[in-house]
């Protein structure tokens, strides 16, 4: 018996409750609905892997922006407002802290799932 486990990026969830977040119209994904194009479009929108990669890329870009702004502050102090520097640093610190928290919780959740056989 050959059983293959789906990869993490193939997990798909369909919104069936109006209180849940989602982009598809609720009527188009209810059982018995004839419109399957919107369900297919929702499935193709993105996977967990793509969301994770985009989030890490965004966090990295914020860190790089801080470096650029700091470098510009050192080389040409009159062209940069100090408030822009502190705002960029705060945004980068917040995104890094959020990423660290998410990673810690994912690891904790995975460890709990793996020990609850």
Buried (B, 14 or more C-beta within 10 A) or exposed (E): EEEEEEEEEEEEEEBEEEEEEBEBEEEBBEEEEEEEEBBEEBEEEEBBEEEBEEBEEEBBEBBEBBEEBBEBBEEEEEEBEEEEBEEBBEBBEEBBEEBEEEEEEEEEEEEEEEEEE
